[in-house]
Amino acid sequence: MVNAGGDLQAALNSAQPGDEIVLANGATFTGNFTLPVKTGSATILVRSATVPVSAGTRMTPSAASNLAKIVTASSDAAIKTNGASSNWRFVALDVSHKQGAAFNYGIVVLGRGDEKSLSVLPHNIVLDRMYIHGSTTDGNSRCVAFNGIALAVIDSHLGECHSKGSDAQGVGGWNGPGPFLIENNRIEASGQGVMFGGADPWITNVSPSDITIRRNYIYKPMSWGNGVWTVKAAFELKHGKRVLFEGNVIENHWADAQVGFAILLQTLADNNRSWAWTTVQDIMIRNNLIKNSTSGANILARVAYNGGNLPTNPTSRVVLLNNVFENVGRDPVKGNSGIAFQLLNDLVDVSLVNNTVTLSGNASQAVMFDGKPTIRTTIVNNVFPGTSYGIFGSGKGMGTAALTFYAPGAVVVGNVIPSQTANVYPAGNFFPSSTSSVVFTSPGSDFSLVSSSPFYTSLLGRVGIATSLLNGQINGVR
């Protein structure tokens, strides 16, 4: 037992694989604590004396009121790794950035992000039922940094992850191969709730990979609007491979430092170090609820920043399946109209299938195209809201004209596209005169089409979402 006033760093240094370090309830340990490298494969457990919630149950601030506290009062991390620190599990701790302290560059930092070899990356570290949070008044760059191998944050509450004038993530990583697990957390972050990529990896041919992001509540308080903190995306990939984003609820997102897309995928190389292998590919986004956002998902093939080379490999093999975008298409802060989906440049194998987007009133576009033509695009059995321009291509107009130029050979069938004219679109889609003709089973809880709807099925099967699949993933998340 390490009591209040005890030496936590000494306990971390002396612990042997298989040991348990118990911190007294309510005790506060202020400083910057480093996980030393150990030999052996058994896990070292660090926990509060009393764990108030059972395994599989998400920590809350109220449940965390009597946990042991680890506080950083500086720009450095409260908990950080040292080289190949491995086999640690933290359970039921309150880890925070002190009120009134200097800007913090990561509250829990697993991997610095500038390691140049796999052999010095941290690995096999789990954050379990943790309360990790920033100051309510001061900025930080992220609550948790993930740059390593086999890292996880589960059943935790990540709050007050925010910054003014720069990005801030709930969980962010760029310099580790994974796998990464982010499951059953509440994540409040101004920049991105979860982001991989951005900064280029230092390890040649390393891509953040095998990433599972499941059953998280990714939330922005509306009180952060009007420039209080700098807002970007809710979920963003600039570099990532084999990613599953499933059963998450994203709530509240608006235009600020970006134009307001809750989900942003873009292959982006920051400089000339990693452009040859940077990519976003093999991404499955399914059975999620995205609620109260200016726009839905923006998928961009490739970008070079800071004078770097354009990435070799464009964003490819992306599927958005059976998602509900509720009240998406209008900015919840300023009221400007938004876009359901935006597809930019030479994307490869992007599929939008069985998604439903709802909005009272009109959005700007259902699908917006720009840049170079996409390759093998599929837009099937989606329900779109009323929009001013429907499926639109920059400089090419609406419907078939846009698709012929920006998505040659695309499969576009079974979509409900209100307020548009059928004769300018491919055959096999539905064009109700207004959204009032699109009747859902129980708006607010079940956005499947009623079985009597004339749009219920298309040549390629059921139109819109399958509620049982969606609810099976998001029940209890929000």
C-alpha positions in Angstrom: 0.0 0.0 0.0 1.3 3.5 -0.9 -0.4 6.0 1.4 -0.7 9.7 1.0 2.7 11.3 1.2 4.3 8.0 0.0 6.8 7.7 -2.8 4.9 6.5 -5.8 7.9 6.6 -8.2 9.9 4.4 -5.8 7.0 1.9 -5.7 6.9 1.9 -9.6 10.7 1.4 -9.7 10.8 -1.5 -7.2 7.7 -3.4 -8.5 8.4 -6.7 -10.1 6.4 -8.5 -12.8 3.3 -9.9 -11.2 3.2 -7.4 -8.3 0.3 -5.2 -7.3 0.7 -1.6 -6.3 -2.2 -0.4 -4.3 -2.7 3.4 -3.7 -4.7 4.6 -0.8 -8.2 5.8 -1.5 -8.3 9.6 -1.8 -4.5 10.0 -1.6 -3.0 12.5 -4.1 0.3 12.0 -5.7 1.5 15.1 -7.5 4.3 14.9 -10.1 5.4 13.2 -13.3 5.7 9.5 -12.9 7.6 7.3 -15.3 7.0 3.6 -15.9 10.4 1.9 -15.9 11.4 -1.0 -18.1 11.1 -4.4 -16.5 12.2 -7.9 -17.5 9.6 -10.6 -17.4 6.2 -10.9 -19.0 3.8 -10.8 -16.0 1.6 -7.7 -15.6 2.2 -5.2 -12.8 -1.2 -3.9 -11.6 -1.5 -0.4 -10.2 -4.9 0.4 -8.6 -6.8 2.3 -6.0 -7.5 0.4 -2.8 -11.2 0.3 -3.6 -12.4 -0.2 -7.2 -15.9 1.3 -7.3 -17.2 -0.2 -10.6 -16.9 -3.8 -11.8 -15.0 -4.9 -14.9 -17.0 -3.9 -18.1 -18.6 -0.9 -16.4 -17.6 2.6 -17.4 -16.0 4.8 -14.8 -17.8 8.1 -14.1 -16.7 11.2 -12.2 -19.1 10.5 -9.4 -17.8 7.0 -9.0 -14.3 8.3 -9.1 -14.7 10.7 -6.2 -12.7 8.6 -3.7 -10.1 7.2 -6.1 -6.4 7.7 -5.6 -5.3 10.7 -7.6 -2.2 11.3 -9.8 -1.9 14.9 -10.7 0.5 16.7 -13.1 1.1 20.4 -12.3 3.3 20.9 -15.3 3.4 20.5 -19.1 4.8 17.0 -18.6 2.6 13.9 -18.3 1.2 12.6 -15.0 2.0 9.0 -16.2 4.5 8.3 -19.0 6.6 5.5 -20.4 10.3 5.2 -20.6 11.4 3.3 -23.7 10.0 -0.2 -23.9 8.0 -0.1 -20.7 5.7 -3.1 -20.8 3.1 -5.2 -19.1 1.4 -2.5 -16.9 -2.3 -2.3 -16.1 -3.8 0.7 -14.4 -7.2 0.3 -12.8 -9.5 2.9 -11.1 -7.3 5.9 -10.8 -8.1 9.6 -11.1 -5.3 11.1 -13.3 -5.5 14.8 -14.1 -3.9 18.1 -15.1 -4.0 20.6 -12.2 -6.2 23.6 -12.4 -4.2 26.7 -13.3 -1.1 24.8 -14.4 0.9 25.4 -17.6 -0.4 24.0 -21.0 0.0 20.2 -20.8 1.3 18.1 -23.7 -0.4 14.8 -22.7 -1.8 13.7 -19.4 -1.1 10.0 -19.9 1.7 9.5 -22.5 2.3 5.9 -23.7 5.2 6.4 -26.1 6.7 9.8 -26.7 6.0 9.6 -30.5 9.6 10.2 -31.6 10.9 6.6 -31.1 12.9 5.4 -34.0 12.7 1.6 -33.4 10.0 -0.9 -32.6 12.3 -2.3 -29.9 11.9 0.8 -27.7 8.2 1.3 -28.0 6.0 0.6 -25.0 3.8 -2.4 -25.2 1.0 -4.3 -23.4 -0.3 -1.5 -21.3 -4.0 -1.2 -20.3 -5.9 1.8 -18.9 -8.9 0.2 -17.2 -11.8 2.1 -15.6 -9.8 5.3 -15.3 -10.9 8.9 -14.9 -8.4 10.9 -16.9 -9.2 14.6 -17.3 -7.7 18.0 -18.0 -8.2 21.3 -16.2 -11.6 23.0 -16.8 -9.9 26.3 -17.6 -6.5 25.3 -19.1 -5.4 23.6 -22.3 -3.8 20.3 -23.1 -2.9 18.6 -26.3 -4.5 15.2 -25.4 -5.7 13.1 -22.5 -4.0 9.9 -23.7 -1.2 9.4 -26.2 -1.0 6.0 -27.9 2.4 5.4 -29.6 3.3 1.8 -29.0 2.3 -1.9 -29.4 -0.8 -3.5 -27.8 -2.2 -0.5 -26.0 -5.8 -0.2 -24.6 -8.1 2.2 -22.9 -11.3 0.6 -21.7 -14.3 1.5 -19.5 -12.9 4.9 -18.8 -14.0 8.6 -18.7 -11.7 11.0 -20.6 -12.9 14.6 -20.0 -11.8 18.2 -20.5 -9.4 17.2 -23.3 -9.3 20.6 -24.9 -7.2 23.4 -26.3 -7.5 26.9 -27.8 -5.7 27.5 -31.1 -4.4 23.9 -31.5 -5.6 20.3 -31.7 -6.5 18.3 -28.6 -7.5 14.7 -28.6 -9.1 12.3 -26.2 -6.9 9.6 -27.6 -4.2 10.2 -30.3 -1.4 8.3 -31.8 0.9 8.3 -34.8 4.1 6.4 -34.2 3.2 2.8 -33.2 1.9 -0.2 -35.2 -0.8 -1.3 -32.7 -3.0 -3.1 -32.1 -5.0 -0.5 -30.3 -8.3 -1.0 -28.4 -10.5 1.9 -27.4 -13.7 0.5 -25.9 -16.6 1.6 -23.8 -15.2 5.1 -22.9 -16.8 8.5 -22.6 -14.5 10.8 -24.5 -14.8 14.6 -24.4 -12.3 16.3 -26.6 -12.4 19.6 -28.5 -10.1 18.7 -31.4 -10.7 15.0 -32.0 -12.2 12.4 -29.7 -10.0 9.8 -31.4 -7.3 10.5 -34.0 -4.5 8.5 -35.5 -1.9 10.1 -37.8 -1.3 13.8 -38.2 2.4 13.8 -37.2 4.4 11.5 -39.3 5.8 8.2 -37.8 9.5 8.1 -37.2 9.8 4.4 -37.6 10.0 3.4 -41.3 7.0 1.6 -42.7 5.1 1.8 -39.4 1.4 2.6 -39.7 -1.1 2.7 -36.8 -2.9 -0.5 -37.5 -5.4 -3.0 -36.2 -7.4 -0.4 -34.4 -10.7 -1.2 -32.7 -12.9 1.7 -31.6 -16.1 0.3 -30.1 -19.0 1.5 -28.0 -17.6 4.9 -27.0 -19.6 8.0 -26.3 -17.7 10.8 -28.1 -19.2 14.0 -26.8 -18.6 17.8 -27.1 -20.5 20.0 -24.6 -22.4 22.7 -26.4 -20.8 25.1 -23.9 -17.6 24.7 -25.8 -19.1 26.4 -28.9 -18.5 29.9 -30.2 -14.8 29.6 -30.0 -14.4 28.6 -26.3 -12.1 25.7 -27.4 -10.8 24.9 -30.9 -13.2 22.3 -32.5 -12.2 20.0 -35.4 -13.5 16.4 -36.0 -15.0 13.8 -33.6 -13.2 10.8 -35.2 -10.3 11.4 -37.6 -7.8 9.2 -39.4 -4.8 10.7 -41.2 -2.9 7.5 -41.2 -4.4 4.1 -40.2 -4.9 0.6 -41.5 -7.5 -2.0 -40.6 -9.7 0.1 -38.4 -13.1 -0.9 -37.0 -15.3 2.0 -35.8 -18.5 0.3 -34.5 -21.2 0.9 -32.0 -20.1 4.5 -31.1 -22.3 7.5 -30.4 -21.0 10.9 -31.5 -23.0 13.8 -30.2 -22.6 17.5 -30.9 -20.2 18.7 -33.6 -20.0 22.1 -35.3 -17.9 24.2 -37.7 -15.0 25.9 -36.0 -11.4 25.3 -37.0 -12.7 22.9 -39.6 -16.0 22.9 -41.6 -17.9 20.7 -39.3 -17.7 17.0 -40.4 -18.0 14.7 -37.4 -16.0 12.0 -39.2 -12.9 12.9 -41.3 -10.7 10.4 -43.2 -7.8 11.8 -45.1 -4.4 10.3 -46.0 -2.1 13.0 -44.9 1.7 13.2 -44.9 3.0 16.0 -42.7 6.5 16.3 -44.3 8.9 14.2 -46.4 9.5 11.5 -43.9 6.6 9.0 -44.4 4.8 10.0 -47.6 5.7 6.7 -49.3 3.8 4.5 -46.8 1.2 6.9 -45.2 -2.3 5.7 -46.0 -5.8 5.3 -44.7 -7.2 2.0 -45.8 -9.4 -0.9 -44.9 -11.8 1.1 -42.7 -15.1 -0.2 -41.5 -17.5 2.3 -39.9 -20.7 0.5 -39.0 -23.6 0.6 -36.6 -22.9 4.1 -35.2 -25.1 7.0 -34.2 -23.9 10.4 -35.2 -26.1 13.1 -33.7 -26.4 16.9 -33.9 -23.6 17.7 -36.3 -23.1 20.3 -39.1 -22.0 17.6 -41.5 -21.6 13.8 -41.6 -18.4 12.2 -43.1 -15.7 13.8 -45.2 -13.4 11.3 -47.0 -10.4 12.7 -48.8 -7.9 10.7 -50.9 -4.6 12.4 -49.9 -3.1 15.6 -48.7 0.5 16.9 -48.2 1.2 19.5 -45.5 4.2 21.6 -44.7 5.8 21.3 -48.1 5.8 17.5 -48.1 5.3 15.1 -50.9 1.8 13.9 -51.8 1.2 10.4 -50.3 1.7 7.6 -52.7 -1.4 5.6 -51.5 -4.8 7.3 -51.5 -7.5 6.5 -49.0 -9.0 3.2 -50.0 -11.4 0.4 -49.1 -13.7 2.4 -46.8 -17.2 1.3 -45.9 -19.9 3.3 -44.0 -22.6 0.8 -43.3 -25.8 0.9 -41.3 -25.2 4.2 -39.5 -27.7 6.8 -38.4 -26.8 10.5 -38.8 -29.5 12.1 -36.7 -30.1 15.9 -37.1 -27.1 16.1 -39.3 -26.9 18.8 -42.0 -27.2 22.0 -40.0 -24.7 23.6 -37.7 -26.0 23.3 -34.1 -24.2 26.6 -33.1 -24.7 28.9 -36.0 -27.4 27.3 -38.0 -25.6 27.1 -41.4 -26.5 24.2 -43.7 -24.1 21.2 -44.1 -23.4 18.1 -46.1 -24.2 14.5 -45.4 -21.1 13.0 -47.2 -18.2 14.5 -49.0 -15.9 12.5 -51.3 -12.8 14.2 -52.5 -10.1 13.3 -55.1 -9.0 9.9 -56.3 -10.5 7.7 -53.6 -10.6 4.0 -54.2 -13.4 1.6 -53.2 -15.5 3.8 -51.0 -19.0 2.4 -50.2 -21.9 4.2 -48.5 -24.5 1.5 -47.8 -27.7 1.4 -45.8 -27.1 4.7 -43.9 -29.9 7.0 -42.8 -29.4 10.8 -42.5 -32.2 12.8 -40.9 -32.8 16.5 -40.6 -35.7 18.9 -40.2 -35.4 21.1 -43.2 -32.9 21.0 -46.0 -29.1 20.4 -45.9 -26.9 21.6 -48.6 -25.8 18.3 -50.3 -26.5 14.6 -49.8 -23.2 13.7 -51.4 -20.6 16.2 -52.6 -17.8 15.4 -55.0 -14.8 17.5 -55.9 -11.2 17.0 -57.1 -10.1 14.0 -59.2 -12.5 11.2 -60.1 -13.1 8.4 -57.6 -12.6 4.8 -58.4 -15.2 2.1 -57.8 -17.7 4.1 -55.7 -20.8 2.5 -54.3 -23.8 4.5 -53.0 -26.6 2.0 -52.3 -29.8 2.0 -50.2 -29.2 5.1 -48.2 -31.9 7.5 -46.9 -30.8 11.1 -47.3 -32.5 14.2 -45.9 -34.0 16.9 -48.1 -31.1 18.9 -49.7 -30.7 21.9 -52.0 -28.4 20.0 -54.4 -28.7 16.3 -53.8 -25.7 14.4 -55.2 -23.6 17.2 -56.5 -20.2 17.6 -58.3 -18.3 20.8 -58.2 -18.6 22.5 -61.5 -20.6 19.6 -63.0 -24.0 20.0 -61.4 -26.3 17.4 -59.9 -27.1 13.7 -60.4 -25.8 11.8 -63.4 -23.7 14.6 -64.7 -21.8 14.8 -61.4 -21.4 11.0 -61.2 -20.3 10.6 -64.7 -17.3 12.9 -64.1 -16.5 12.3 -60.5 -17.5 8.7 -60.0 -17.4 6.9 -63.4 -18.9 3.5 -63.2 -20.3 4.1 -59.7 -23.1 1.9 -58.4 -25.8 4.3 -57.3 -29.1 2.4 -56.6 -31.9 2.4 -54.0 -31.2 5.7 -52.4 -34.0 8.0 -51.1 -33.1 11.5 -52.3 -35.9 13.9 -51.4 -36.6 17.2 -53.1 -34.7 16.2 -56.3 -35.7 15.5 -59.9 -35.6 11.9 -61.0 -34.8 12.5 -64.6 -31.3 14.0 -63.8 -30.3 10.9 -61.7 -29.6 7.3 -62.5 -32.6 5.0 -62.5 -33.4 2.8 -59.5 -33.4 5.5 -56.9 -36.4 7.2 -55.1 -37.3 10.8 -55.3 -40.0 11.8 -52.8 -41.1 15.4 -53.2 -40.3 16.2 -49.5 -39.0 14.5 -46.4 -42.5 14.3 -45.0 -43.0 11.3 -47.4 -40.2 9.5 -45.7 -41.8 7.8 -42.7 -39.6 6.2 -40.0 -40.8 3.5 -37.6 -40.3 5.7 -34.5 -38.3 8.9 -35.0 -35.9 9.5 -32.2 -35.4 5.8 -31.4 -36.0 3.8 -34.6 -35.0 5.3 -37.9 -35.8 2.3 -40.0 -38.4 2.9 -42.7 -41.9 1.6 -42.0 -42.5 -1.6 -43.9 -45.4 0.0 -45.8 -43.1 2.7 -47.2 -42.8 2.7 -51.0 -39.1 3.1 -50.5 -38.7 0.1 -48.2 -36.9 -2.1 -50.7 -34.9 -1.5 -53.8 -33.4 -3.8 -56.5 -30.5 -4.4 -54.1 -32.5 -5.1 -50.9 -33.7 -3.2 -47.9 -33.3 0.5 -47.9 -32.0 2.4 -44.8 -30.8 1.0 -41.5 -31.5 -2.3 -39.8 -32.4 -1.2 -36.4 -31.7 -4.5 -34.6 -28.1 -4.4 -35.9 -27.6 -0.8 -34.9 -29.2 -1.0 -31.4 -27.4 -4.2 -30.7 -24.2 -2.1 -30.8 -25.2 1.2 -29.3 -27.6 0.3 -26.5 -26.2 1.6 -23.2 -23.4 3.6 -24.9 -24.9 7.1 -24.5 
